[in-house]
Amino acid sequence: MILKSQVEWALHCCAILSGLPEGRYLSTKALAELHGLPKEYLSKALQSLSQAGLVHTTLGPSGGYRLAKKPAEVSFLDIVEAVEGSGRTFVCNNIRANNPCRPEGYCEVGPCAVARIMWEADEAWRSKLRSVTLADLGQALKKDIPPQIWSGTFEWVLKRAG
């Protein structure tokens, strides 16, 4: 399975937005600059997050985006589904019905083993993403990123936040 690039962009942007102080917003331009992304394409990902109710947006010179919920209330799955949709990653087209060796009139009942296994795998993947929040990500990033880079990034962000 390959997810859209916008999923990665949305996850990174939400990680940054989760560190904004209350009432502050970060523009699409600043988020695009921070991540080295084209502003026009990033806007689409941010709009998806807004439509899903994960971020608030405001217009004007100090406008931009901020999380609509606390970081502990936003899961990776929320963000992935905002960008990709919530449909299953595997669609069964019941190609087994094309088997020329099937007796005429034979009818299978229920989904086949292939579909069941793929749907179980999809649910396991979604369960994992559901179990990780932006708060969890923040803790992991604090461990992974050297303190100088971490604090420098947020100084940079706060200078641009409206």
Residue frames relative to the residue before (quaternion, step in Angstrom):
aa qw qx qy qz dx dy dz
M 1.0000 0.0000 0.0000 0.0000 0.00 0.00 0.00
I 0.1025 -0.7783 0.6178 0.0450 3.54 -0.96 0.87
L 0.2553 -0.7682 0.5729 0.1284 3.55 -0.75 1.09
K 0.6122 -0.5404 0.4289 0.3862 3.54 -1.23 0.48
S 0.6032 -0.5474 0.4409 0.3770 3.58 -1.21 0.56
Q 0.5967 0.6036 -0.3560 0.3911 3.55 1.09 -0.68
V 0.5637 0.5789 -0.3976 0.4348 3.61 1.16 -0.44
E 0.6519 0.4950 -0.3088 0.4845 3.58 0.91 -0.91
W 0.6593 0.5162 -0.3138 0.4476 3.57 0.87 -0.93
A 0.6678 0.5079 -0.2992 0.4544 3.57 0.91 -0.93
L 0.6460 0.5181 -0.3220 0.4589 3.59 0.97 -0.83
H 0.6778 0.4794 -0.2950 0.4730 3.60 0.89 -0.89
C 0.6501 0.5088 -0.3228 0.4629 3.59 0.96 -0.80
C 0.6519 0.5005 -0.3181 0.4726 3.60 0.96 -0.80
A 0.5954 0.5534 -0.3637 0.4548 3.59 1.07 -0.65
I 0.6727 0.4745 -0.2900 0.4881 3.58 0.95 -0.86
L 0.6731 0.5021 -0.3041 0.4499 3.60 0.86 -0.94
S 0.6123 0.5681 -0.3586 0.4168 3.60 1.08 -0.60
G 0.6909 0.4652 -0.2829 0.4756 3.60 1.20 -0.34
L 0.4779 0.6747 -0.4474 0.3407 3.61 1.23 0.01
P 0.4908 -0.6344 0.5000 0.3267 3.58 -1.05 0.70
E 0.6803 -0.4922 0.3618 0.4050 3.58 -1.23 0.51
G 0.8330 0.2373 -0.1803 0.4661 3.55 -0.99 0.88
R 0.6233 0.5258 -0.3490 0.4617 3.61 1.22 -0.04
Y 0.1800 -0.7767 0.5996 0.0700 3.55 -1.16 0.73
L 0.2091 -0.7578 0.6047 0.1283 3.56 -1.18 0.59
S 0.4371 -0.7340 0.4645 0.2333 3.55 -0.80 1.05
T 0.6354 -0.5013 0.4277 0.4026 3.51 -1.32 0.37
K 0.6248 0.5572 -0.3355 0.4319 3.56 0.98 -0.85
A 0.6806 0.4794 -0.2908 0.4716 3.60 0.88 -0.91
L 0.6552 0.5024 -0.3158 0.4675 3.59 0.94 -0.84
A 0.6465 0.5084 -0.3157 0.4733 3.59 1.01 -0.80
E 0.6552 0.5105 -0.3089 0.4633 3.59 0.96 -0.85
L 0.6512 0.5335 -0.3130 0.4398 3.58 0.92 -0.91
H 0.7831 0.3357 -0.1587 0.4989 3.56 0.97 -0.88
G 0.4401 -0.7163 0.4463 0.3068 3.59 1.27 0.01
L 0.4648 0.6831 -0.4248 0.3700 3.56 1.06 0.83
P 0.5384 -0.5935 0.4666 0.3744 3.58 -1.17 0.42
K 0.5158 -0.6884 0.4262 0.2800 3.56 -0.72 1.14
E 0.6545 0.5419 -0.3202 0.4188 3.58 0.90 -0.92
Y 0.6983 0.4532 -0.2701 0.4838 3.60 0.96 -0.85
L 0.6230 0.5330 -0.3378 0.4623 3.57 1.06 -0.74
S 0.5803 0.5995 -0.3676 0.4108 3.59 1.06 -0.71
K 0.6382 0.5358 -0.3293 0.4441 3.57 0.99 -0.81
A 0.6539 0.4991 -0.3103 0.4764 3.60 0.95 -0.84
L 0.6684 0.4975 -0.2995 0.4649 3.58 0.94 -0.87
Q 0.6173 0.5313 -0.3418 0.4689 3.59 1.08 -0.68
S 0.6197 0.5350 -0.3386 0.4638 3.58 1.04 -0.76
L 0.6526 0.5034 -0.3101 0.4738 3.59 0.98 -0.84
S 0.6448 0.5197 -0.3125 0.4652 3.57 1.04 -0.79
Q 0.6686 0.5009 -0.2993 0.4610 3.59 0.90 -0.92
A 0.6748 0.4750 -0.2842 0.4880 3.59 1.15 -0.61
G 0.4965 -0.6850 0.4100 0.3409 3.60 1.28 -0.06
L 0.4671 0.6922 -0.4371 0.3342 3.58 1.22 0.38
V 0.7750 0.1650 -0.1080 0.6004 3.57 1.20 -0.50
H 0.3340 -0.6722 0.6181 0.2336 3.51 -1.33 0.50
T 0.1274 -0.7769 0.6112 0.0808 3.52 -1.14 0.61
T 0.0511 -0.7736 0.6308 0.0325 3.52 -1.20 0.58
L 0.3998 -0.7169 0.5262 0.2223 3.55 -1.14 0.68
G 0.5907 0.5965 -0.4270 0.3360 3.53 -1.32 0.14
P 0.7469 -0.4374 0.2737 0.4194 3.55 -1.33 0.15
S 0.7501 0.2998 -0.2062 0.5522 3.59 1.09 -0.54
G 0.3912 0.7512 -0.4470 0.2879 3.56 1.24 0.45
G 0.2457 0.7528 -0.5920 0.1498 3.48 -1.35 0.03
Y 0.6300 -0.5312 0.4277 0.3715 3.52 -1.17 -0.73
R 0.0451 0.7428 -0.6679 -0.0012 3.49 -1.36 0.49
L 0.6128 -0.5450 0.4025 0.4068 3.59 -1.15 0.41
A 0.3876 -0.7177 0.5350 0.2200 3.56 -1.08 0.75
K 0.7564 0.2558 -0.1367 0.5863 3.56 1.29 -0.38
K 0.6216 -0.4980 0.4281 0.4270 3.54 -1.30 0.14
P 0.6243 -0.5683 0.3770 0.3810 3.63 -1.06 0.67
A 0.6538 0.5179 -0.3172 0.4513 3.61 1.04 -0.68
E 0.6820 0.4828 -0.2786 0.4734 3.60 1.26 -0.28
V 0.6713 0.4524 -0.2903 0.5103 3.59 1.30 -0.01
S 0.1812 -0.8033 0.5613 0.0825 3.57 -0.55 1.16
F 0.6479 -0.4780 0.4139 0.4248 3.52 -1.32 0.26
L 0.6350 0.5391 -0.3369 0.4389 3.58 0.98 -0.80
D 0.5971 0.5621 -0.3617 0.4435 3.61 1.02 -0.74
I 0.6966 0.4757 -0.2626 0.4685 3.55 0.92 -0.98
V 0.6449 0.5148 -0.3208 0.4649 3.59 0.92 -0.89
E 0.7047 0.4597 -0.2751 0.4651 3.58 0.84 -0.92
A 0.5778 0.5666 -0.3841 0.4445 3.61 1.12 -0.50
V 0.7299 0.4115 -0.2241 0.4977 3.58 1.01 -0.83
E 0.7944 0.3466 -0.1485 0.4762 3.59 0.82 -1.02
G 0.4803 -0.6148 0.4746 0.4076 3.57 1.14 -0.57
S 0.4938 -0.6937 0.4527 0.2644 3.55 -1.25 0.34
G 0.3926 0.7379 -0.4713 0.2816 3.59 1.23 0.19
R 0.6244 -0.5408 0.4104 0.3863 3.53 -1.24 0.46
T 0.4874 -0.6667 0.4844 0.2887 3.55 -1.17 0.62
F 0.7377 0.2888 -0.1944 0.5785 3.58 1.26 -0.29
V 0.1178 -0.7757 0.6182 0.0478 3.53 -0.88 1.01
C 0.2842 -0.7603 0.5647 0.1493 3.55 -0.71 1.11
N 0.1620 -0.7936 0.5828 0.0657 3.57 -0.77 1.07
N 0.3989 -0.7618 0.4308 0.2739 3.56 1.33 0.27
I 0.1203 0.8300 -0.5345 0.1048 3.59 0.83 0.96
R 0.5047 0.6471 -0.4308 0.3755 3.58 1.22 -0.26
A 0.5778 0.5917 -0.3762 0.4178 3.59 1.18 -0.44
N 0.6272 0.5474 -0.3296 0.4454 3.60 1.26 -0.33
N 0.4253 0.7278 -0.4500 0.2948 3.61 1.26 -0.14
P 0.3521 -0.7666 0.4946 0.2093 3.61 -0.54 1.12
C 0.6280 0.5453 -0.3386 0.4400 3.62 1.23 -0.24
R 0.4788 0.6651 -0.4415 0.3653 3.60 1.25 -0.05
P 0.4541 -0.6555 0.5128 0.3181 3.60 -0.93 0.77
E 0.5668 -0.5961 0.4385 0.3621 3.57 -1.06 0.72
G 0.7945 0.2750 -0.2328 0.4889 3.51 -0.97 0.95
Y 0.4908 0.6553 -0.4414 0.3673 3.59 1.26 -0.18
C 0.0461 -0.8029 0.5942 -0.0115 3.54 -0.87 0.93
E 0.3209 -0.7298 0.5727 0.1910 3.56 -0.74 1.07
V 0.2458 -0.7465 0.5998 0.1501 3.53 -1.10 0.73
G 0.8307 0.1726 -0.1503 0.5076 3.55 -0.80 1.01
P 0.6556 -0.5233 0.3751 0.3946 3.54 -1.29 0.26
C 0.5164 -0.6463 0.4698 0.3083 3.57 -1.15 0.61
A 0.7113 -0.4560 0.3301 0.4208 3.56 -1.33 0.22
V 0.6107 0.5504 -0.3591 0.4417 3.61 1.00 -0.76
A 0.6851 0.4792 -0.2886 0.4667 3.58 0.80 -0.98
R 0.6558 0.5191 -0.3225 0.4432 3.59 0.89 -0.91
I 0.6690 0.4928 -0.3038 0.4662 3.60 0.90 -0.89
M 0.6668 0.4964 -0.3062 0.4639 3.58 0.91 -0.87
W 0.6651 0.4888 -0.3078 0.4732 3.61 0.97 -0.76
E 0.6148 0.5244 -0.3442 0.4781 3.59 1.10 -0.63
A 0.6453 0.5099 -0.3146 0.4739 3.57 1.00 -0.82
D 0.6318 0.5302 -0.3254 0.4624 3.58 0.99 -0.83
E 0.6741 0.4857 -0.2975 0.4704 3.58 0.93 -0.87
A 0.6211 0.5284 -0.3481 0.4625 3.63 1.02 -0.69
W 0.6405 0.5200 -0.3084 0.4735 3.57 1.02 -0.86
R 0.6786 0.4831 -0.2833 0.4751 3.58 0.90 -0.94
S 0.6194 0.5461 -0.3396 0.4503 3.57 1.03 -0.75
K 0.6448 0.5102 -0.3164 0.4730 3.58 0.97 -0.84
L 0.6830 0.4812 -0.2896 0.4670 3.59 0.85 -0.94
R 0.6214 0.5420 -0.3244 0.4636 3.58 1.11 -0.71
S 0.6951 0.5072 -0.2689 0.4328 3.60 1.08 -0.72
V 0.6999 0.4233 -0.2631 0.5116 3.61 1.24 -0.22
T 0.1614 -0.8055 0.5673 0.0572 3.57 -0.74 1.10
L 0.6661 -0.4708 0.3844 0.4324 3.53 -1.31 0.09
A 0.5881 0.5513 -0.3698 0.4620 3.60 1.14 -0.53
D 0.6344 0.5109 -0.3215 0.4829 3.59 1.02 -0.80
L 0.6390 0.5245 -0.3195 0.4631 3.57 0.97 -0.86
G 0.6348 0.5416 -0.3286 0.4424 3.57 0.94 -0.85
Q 0.6533 0.5034 -0.3090 0.4736 3.58 0.97 -0.83
A 0.6548 0.5065 -0.3117 0.4665 3.59 0.97 -0.84
L 0.6626 0.5098 -0.3120 0.4514 3.59 0.94 -0.85
K 0.6204 0.5453 -0.3411 0.4488 3.59 1.02 -0.75
K 0.6692 0.4772 -0.2924 0.4887 3.59 1.11 -0.67
D 0.7238 0.4788 -0.2420 0.4340 3.59 0.98 -0.87
I 0.7452 0.3981 -0.2073 0.4932 3.56 1.01 -0.83
P 0.5041 -0.6469 0.4730 0.3219 3.59 -0.87 0.90
P 0.6102 -0.6114 0.3641 0.3483 3.61 -0.93 0.90
Q 0.6340 0.5378 -0.3407 0.4391 3.61 0.99 -0.75
I 0.6710 0.4704 -0.2972 0.4900 3.59 0.97 -0.82
W 0.6259 0.5488 -0.3307 0.4447 3.59 0.99 -0.87
S 0.7229 0.4223 -0.2594 0.4814 3.59 0.73 -1.02
G 0.6261 0.5388 -0.3396 0.4499 3.61 1.02 -0.69
T 0.6304 0.5296 -0.3283 0.4629 3.56 1.02 -0.78
F 0.7189 0.4368 -0.2736 0.4664 3.59 0.83 -0.89
E 0.5684 0.5389 -0.3950 0.4801 3.60 1.14 -0.38
W 0.6357 0.5267 -0.3089 0.4723 3.56 0.98 -0.90
V 0.6692 0.5044 -0.2924 0.4608 3.58 0.89 -0.96
L 0.6974 0.4882 -0.2877 0.4388 3.59 0.80 -0.99
K 0.5976 0.5553 -0.3630 0.4504 3.61 1.11 -0.54
R 0.7432 0.4005 -0.2015 0.4967 3.56 1.14 -0.66
A 0.5640 0.6119 -0.3856 0.3986 3.59 1.24 -0.23
G 0.3204 -0.7586 0.5427 0.1653 3.51 -0.97 0.94
